[in-house]
Amino acid sequence: MSEIIASEPAPFIPDDLTVPQFFFDSDHPLRAIRPHGVPFFVDDTTGRAVDSREVSNVVGHFLKSC
């Protein structure tokens, strides 16, 4: 088995957040920053833009139903 050795120490990754909280609610140096007004998705057929707030709400409702 291969062994992978990093040249830098691993960054701190919070273990007290859910994945949606990390993506949408946290201010962490490793979290990608999306400029305001840039959609997460654009529907190919209709061209409707889906922003981060809508994605966050849908993900939150989905996770609460599980």
VMD Tcl script that draws the C-alpha trace (Angstrom):
set ca {
  {0.00 0.00 0.00}
  {1.27 3.47 -0.84}
  {1.87 6.00 1.87}
  {1.14 9.66 1.22}
  {3.15 12.18 3.19}
  {2.22 15.87 3.06}
  {4.84 18.58 3.03}
  {2.65 20.75 5.29}
  {0.58 19.88 8.34}
  {-3.11 19.25 7.68}
  {-5.30 22.32 8.25}
  {-7.77 22.37 11.12}
  {-11.12 21.06 9.96}
  {-14.00 21.76 12.35}
  {-15.75 18.69 13.66}
  {-18.65 20.53 15.28}
  {-20.36 21.52 11.99}
  {-22.50 19.58 9.58}
  {-21.47 19.64 5.93}
  {-24.26 22.12 5.00}
  {-23.26 24.36 7.91}
  {-19.66 24.31 6.70}
  {-20.64 25.12 3.10}
  {-23.25 27.78 3.83}
  {-22.86 29.24 7.33}
  {-19.24 29.14 8.49}
  {-16.33 31.49 7.95}
  {-13.48 29.02 7.59}
  {-10.26 29.66 5.63}
  {-10.80 26.48 3.57}
  {-14.39 27.33 2.64}
  {-14.80 28.68 -0.86}
  {-16.15 32.22 -0.95}
  {-18.81 32.83 -3.58}
  {-19.29 36.45 -4.64}
  {-22.73 37.87 -3.85}
  {-25.08 37.53 -6.78}
  {-23.30 34.57 -8.38}
  {-25.72 31.63 -8.67}
  {-24.91 28.12 -7.45}
  {-26.78 26.55 -10.37}
  {-28.46 27.70 -13.57}
  {-31.25 25.57 -15.05}
  {-30.31 24.66 -18.63}
  {-33.88 24.63 -19.89}
  {-35.30 27.75 -18.25}
  {-32.18 29.74 -17.41}
  {-33.47 30.17 -13.85}
  {-30.64 30.96 -11.43}
  {-30.55 29.23 -8.03}
  {-28.70 31.17 -5.34}
  {-26.99 29.97 -2.18}
  {-29.94 30.84 0.05}
  {-32.28 28.60 -1.95}
  {-29.74 25.75 -2.03}
  {-29.22 26.08 1.73}
  {-32.98 25.97 2.38}
  {-33.51 22.92 0.17}
  {-30.58 21.05 1.73}
  {-31.80 21.96 5.23}
  {-35.34 20.74 4.53}
  {-34.00 17.54 2.99}
  {-31.77 16.78 5.98}
  {-34.59 17.47 8.45}
  {-36.77 14.94 6.63}
  {-34.19 12.15 6.96}
}
mol new
graphics top color blue
foreach p $ca { graphics top sphere $p radius 0.5 }
foreach p [lrange $ca 0 end-1] q [lrange $ca 1 end] { graphics top cylinder $p $q radius 0.2 }
display resetview
